[in-house]
Amino acid sequence: MSERGVEPTPAAEPVPPATPKRKGGHLYELDIVRIVTFAGVIFDHCVSGTTFPFSVASNAVQTIFHYTRNAFFALTGFVLVYQYRDRKLDAVDFWRRRYKAVGLPFVTWSVFYWLYHMYVMWPPAFSNVWRTFETWESTKAALKVLGYDLLTGDAWYHLYFVFVTMQVYLIFPLLLKFLRWTMGYHRYILAVSFVFHLVLLHYMSNARPEMFNYGLLAKLWNHLPATVFPYQFFTLLGCVAAMHIEAVRDVVVRYRGRVITVAIGVVMATLIVYGSKVSMDGMFPTDAANVFHPYAAVMFVMIILALYAAGTYWSDHRTAGSFWDVFLKTASDRSFGIFLVHAFALQELAPTIQRFRFDVYAPIVTVCTFVVTVFFTVAMTEVFRRTPISLWSTGRKMIPMAKQSLRVSVGVGAAMVVVGAVFYWPFDVPAGAVAVVLGAVLLVWQALGRTVFAGPAGARP
């Protein structure tokens, strides 16, 4: 107390700038990374499906969009560590929940693509399935192929990502302990990881070491892209970034513009290297664009950082409840399902693409294919999320009927039927028939789910 009996008012301490809450809660900056990356995967596959292998320009575009697979694993590591950084991890419970959300869709789509690729795509289509199971020998051969696909993630060209993700889940409890134990040395661990990454990529894009030419090691090398090894650096990068999320975010926000500018510069420099490999070294464009070339590794890192920087801008300036806020949340929820189904939609469009790719300017075919693929893919994912097969097809439980807007559900179903019919009959696009069938399924389920299969309150919770 002072002589006047009143405690003097202390000088006001500087208040640190507000930062987003880090324990729990949704990281809105990751929505941008996730959605742009999933869209990038679809666009990359549309480019490869509508252009020619000898095209220098299209392979240059793919060189850039190959960042997506590495961004996936960086995002996976980031999200896992963010969720468990400050709390105890029960390994068994973790595996049970993660493999339920990812393993079930992996099995579902592996079986689907196994049937689709081997027995449905080729004429006489569905009759191939019945012939396959006519004898025990043919059944054994078919099941052997399915077993191989399940053990290698090889049922379709994009399922390796889910297969590798399950490997990350398997080792994550040990990885988290390792990161906690080595706190203070993460920068050095990242440096060693990056060096190993570059050395491995060098051998993967050139000649393999002699010891991997024989036996089990040869089989491992042949399936190396479907293992965690080529992606260990990006997974670890995401993990370490999440361990130090406050510091990482502060630095990225402070130098946001510079990060994006440097990323653009690195992309341009990487394309120059790609061009030199084609024009000066005589490398075939698809070989020069190989995702495992070491020269593109820095570009992938910078693109991921630039997307995160853009995401922090969105997170800092978003308006809760706005159209774009709701859109990004919904798109983020649907993203995994969209990834799983987009390859099927693109394959259904393949016959139509072949009709135009020789007569129409390639960029026009690519853009049109991308737009139509996104429409069919999003529409199919909406059907899955609103029907009982949601968990098995998208990794998420069905949106409860009580929370489904009847107007939106009927609108989606009707749009699929109408648009699909227009595509299928006047334009002879096979994907249109799929849209009609799935749209009708959604409409029927809306009627059944709200009546015959409804709970006591009139809609299943």
Backbone hydrogen bonds, N-H to C=O, Kabsch-Sander energy under -0.5 kcal/mol:
donor,donor_aa,acceptor,acceptor_aa,energy
5,G,2,S,-1.9
24,G,22,R,-0.9
28,Y,26,H,-1.1
30,L,27,L,-1.3
31,D,28,Y,-0.9
32,I,28,Y,-0.7
33,V,29,E,-1.1
34,R,30,L,-3.0
35,I,31,D,-2.7
36,V,32,I,-2.4
37,T,33,V,-1.8
38,F,34,R,-2.4
39,A,35,I,-2.5
40,G,36,V,-2.1
41,V,37,T,-1.9
42,I,38,F,-1.8
43,F,39,A,-2.5
44,D,40,G,-2.7
45,H,41,V,-2.4
46,C,42,I,-2.1
47,V,43,F,-2.5
48,S,44,D,-2.2
49,G,45,H,-1.6
50,T,46,C,-0.9
50,T,47,V,-0.8
51,T,47,V,-1.1
55,S,52,F,-2.1
56,V,54,F,-0.6
59,N,55,S,-1.5
60,A,56,V,-1.5
61,V,57,A,-2.0
62,Q,58,S,-2.1
63,T,59,N,-1.9
64,I,60,A,-1.3
65,F,61,V,-2.2
66,H,62,Q,-1.1
67,Y,64,I,-1.6
68,T,65,F,-1.4
69,R,66,H,-0.7
70,N,66,H,-0.7
71,A,67,Y,-2.4
72,F,68,T,-2.3
73,F,69,R,-1.3
74,A,70,N,-2.2
75,L,71,A,-2.7
76,T,72,F,-2.3
77,G,73,F,-2.4
78,F,74,A,-2.3
79,V,75,L,-2.6
80,L,76,T,-2.2
81,V,77,G,-2.1
82,Y,78,F,-2.4
83,Q,79,V,-1.9
84,Y,80,L,-1.5
85,R,81,V,-1.9
87,R,84,Y,-0.9
90,D,88,K,-0.6
91,A,89,L,-0.8
94,F,90,D,-2.8
95,W,91,A,-2.9
96,R,92,V,-2.5
97,R,93,D,-2.3
98,R,94,F,-2.6
99,Y,95,W,-2.7
100,K,96,R,-1.2
101,A,97,R,-1.7
102,V,98,R,-2.0
103,G,99,Y,-1.1
104,L,99,Y,-1.0
104,L,100,K,-0.5
106,F,102,V,-1.9
107,V,103,G,-2.4
108,T,104,L,-2.7
109,W,105,P,-2.9
110,S,106,F,-2.0
111,V,107,V,-2.4
112,F,108,T,-2.3
113,Y,109,W,-3.0
114,W,110,S,-2.1
115,L,111,V,-2.4
116,Y,112,F,-3.0
117,H,113,Y,-3.0
118,M,114,W,-2.0
119,Y,115,L,-2.3
120,V,115,L,-1.0
120,V,116,Y,-0.8
121,M,116,Y,-2.6
125,A,122,W,-2.1
127,S,124,P,-1.5
128,N,125,A,-2.6
129,V,126,F,-1.0
130,W,126,F,-0.9
131,R,127,S,-1.8
132,T,128,N,-1.9
133,F,129,V,-1.0
133,F,130,W,-0.5
134,E,131,R,-1.4
139,T,135,T,-2.0
140,K,136,W,-2.7
141,A,137,E,-2.3
142,A,138,S,-2.1
143,L,139,T,-2.7
144,K,140,K,-2.2
145,V,141,A,-1.7
146,L,142,A,-2.0
147,G,143,L,-2.8
148,Y,144,K,-2.2
149,D,145,V,-2.4
150,L,146,L,-2.4
151,L,147,G,-1.9
152,T,148,Y,-1.0
153,G,149,D,-1.9
154,D,149,D,-0.8
155,A,149,D,-0.5
159,L,156,W,-1.3
161,F,158,H,-1.2
163,F,159,L,-2.1
164,V,160,Y,-2.9
165,T,161,F,-2.4
166,M,162,V,-2.0
167,Q,163,F,-1.0
168,V,164,V,-2.1
169,Y,165,T,-2.3
170,L,166,M,-1.7
171,I,167,Q,-1.7
172,F,168,V,-1.3
175,L,171,I,-2.4
176,L,172,F,-3.1
177,K,173,P,-1.6
178,F,174,L,-2.4
179,L,175,L,-2.4
180,R,176,L,-2.1
181,W,177,K,-2.4
182,T,178,F,-2.0
183,M,180,R,-1.0
185,Y,182,T,-2.6
189,I,185,Y,-2.0
190,L,186,H,-2.5
191,A,187,R,-1.8
192,V,188,Y,-2.3
193,S,189,I,-2.5
194,F,190,L,-2.5
195,V,191,A,-2.1
196,F,192,V,-2.5
197,H,193,S,-2.2
198,L,194,F,-2.4
199,V,195,V,-2.4
200,L,196,F,-2.7
201,L,197,H,-2.4
202,H,198,L,-2.1
203,Y,199,V,-1.8
204,M,200,L,-2.3
205,S,201,L,-2.2
212,F,209,P,-1.7
213,N,210,E,-1.7
214,Y,211,M,-0.6
217,L,214,Y,-0.7
218,A,214,Y,-1.2
219,K,215,G,-1.6
220,L,216,L,-2.4
221,W,217,L,-2.4
222,N,218,A,-2.2
223,H,219,K,-1.3
224,L,221,W,-1.5
226,A,223,H,-1.8
227,T,224,L,-2.1
231,Y,228,V,-1.2
232,Q,229,F,-1.1
235,T,231,Y,-2.3
236,L,232,Q,-2.5
237,L,233,F,-2.7
238,G,234,F,-2.1
239,C,235,T,-2.1
240,V,236,L,-2.9
241,A,237,L,-2.2
242,A,238,G,-1.9
243,M,239,C,-1.8
244,H,240,V,-1.4
245,I,242,A,-1.2
248,V,244,H,-2.8
249,R,245,I,-2.8
250,D,246,E,-2.2
251,V,247,A,-2.2
252,V,248,V,-2.5
253,V,249,R,-2.8
254,R,250,D,-2.2
255,Y,251,V,-2.1
256,R,253,V,-1.0
259,V,255,Y,-2.7
260,I,256,R,-2.1
261,T,257,G,-2.3
262,V,258,R,-3.0
263,A,259,V,-2.2
264,I,260,I,-2.0
265,G,261,T,-2.1
266,V,262,V,-2.7
267,V,263,A,-2.3
268,M,264,I,-2.2
269,A,265,G,-2.3
270,T,266,V,-2.5
271,L,267,V,-2.1
272,I,268,M,-1.7
273,V,269,A,-1.9
274,Y,270,T,-2.5
275,G,271,L,-2.6
276,S,272,I,-2.2
277,K,273,V,-2.0
278,V,274,Y,-1.6
279,S,275,G,-3.1
280,M,276,S,-2.1
281,D,276,S,-1.7
283,M,277,K,-2.7
287,D,284,F,-0.8
288,A,284,F,-2.4
289,A,285,P,-1.7
290,N,287,D,-1.3
293,H,290,N,-1.8
296,A,293,H,-1.4
297,A,294,P,-1.8
300,F,296,A,-2.0
301,V,297,A,-1.9
302,M,298,V,-2.4
303,I,299,M,-2.6
304,I,300,F,-2.1
305,L,301,V,-2.3
306,A,302,M,-2.6
307,L,303,I,-2.5
308,Y,304,I,-2.1
309,A,305,L,-2.6
310,A,306,A,-2.4
311,G,307,L,-2.2
312,T,308,Y,-2.1
313,Y,309,A,-1.5
314,W,310,A,-1.9
315,S,311,G,-2.7
316,D,312,T,-2.2
317,H,313,Y,-1.3
318,R,314,W,-1.6
320,A,318,R,-0.6
322,S,319,T,-2.2
326,V,322,S,-2.5
327,F,323,F,-2.8
328,L,324,W,-2.5
329,K,325,D,-2.0
330,T,326,V,-2.6
331,A,327,F,-2.9
332,S,328,L,-2.3
333,D,329,K,-1.9
334,R,330,T,-1.9
335,S,331,A,-1.0
338,I,334,R,-2.5
339,F,335,S,-2.4
340,L,336,F,-2.1
341,V,337,G,-1.9
342,H,338,I,-1.9
343,A,339,F,-0.5
344,F,341,V,-0.6
345,A,341,V,-1.9
346,L,342,H,-2.6
347,Q,343,A,-2.1
348,E,344,F,-2.2
349,L,345,A,-1.1
350,A,346,L,-0.6
350,A,347,Q,-0.9
353,I,349,L,-2.4
354,Q,350,A,-2.3
355,R,351,P,-1.0
356,F,352,T,-0.8
356,F,353,I,-1.1
357,R,353,I,-2.3
359,D,356,F,-1.1
360,V,356,F,-2.3
364,I,361,Y,-1.1
365,V,361,Y,-1.7
366,T,362,A,-2.7
367,V,363,P,-2.5
368,C,364,I,-2.5
369,T,365,V,-2.5
370,F,366,T,-2.5
371,V,367,V,-2.5
372,V,368,C,-2.5
373,T,369,T,-2.8
374,V,370,F,-2.6
375,F,371,V,-2.2
376,F,372,V,-2.6
377,T,373,T,-2.8
378,V,374,V,-2.9
379,A,375,F,-2.5
380,M,376,F,-2.5
381,T,377,T,-2.3
382,E,378,V,-2.3
383,V,379,A,-1.8
384,F,380,M,-2.3
385,R,381,T,-2.6
386,R,382,E,-1.1
386,R,383,V,-0.5
387,T,384,F,-1.3
390,S,387,T,-1.8
393,S,389,I,-1.8
394,T,390,S,-3.2
395,G,390,S,-0.7
395,G,391,L,-1.1
396,R,390,S,-0.7
399,I,385,R,-2.7
401,M,460,R,-0.9
402,A,460,R,-1.1
403,K,400,P,-1.6
404,Q,400,P,-0.8
404,Q,401,M,-0.8
406,L,404,Q,-0.6
409,S,405,S,-2.8
410,V,406,L,-2.7
411,G,407,R,-2.0
412,V,408,V,-2.8
413,G,409,S,-2.5
414,A,410,V,-2.9
415,A,411,G,-2.4
416,M,412,V,-2.2
417,V,413,G,-2.0
418,V,414,A,-2.7
419,V,415,A,-2.8
420,G,416,M,-2.2
421,A,417,V,-2.1
422,V,418,V,-2.2
423,F,419,V,-2.4
424,Y,420,G,-2.6
425,W,421,A,-2.5
427,F,422,V,-1.0
428,D,424,Y,-0.7
429,V,423,F,-2.1
431,A,348,E,-0.6
432,G,429,V,-2.0
433,A,429,V,-0.5
433,A,430,P,-1.0
434,V,430,P,-1.1
435,A,431,A,-2.1
436,V,432,G,-2.3
437,V,433,A,-2.3
438,L,434,V,-2.6
439,G,435,A,-2.7
440,A,436,V,-2.3
441,V,437,V,-2.1
442,L,438,L,-2.3
443,L,439,G,-2.0
444,V,440,A,-2.6
445,W,441,V,-2.7
446,Q,442,L,-2.1
447,A,443,L,-1.4
448,L,444,V,-2.6
449,G,445,W,-3.9
450,R,446,Q,-0.7
451,T,448,L,-1.1
453,F,448,L,-2.7
454,A,451,T,-1.1
458,G,455,G,-2.1
460,R,449,G,-0.7
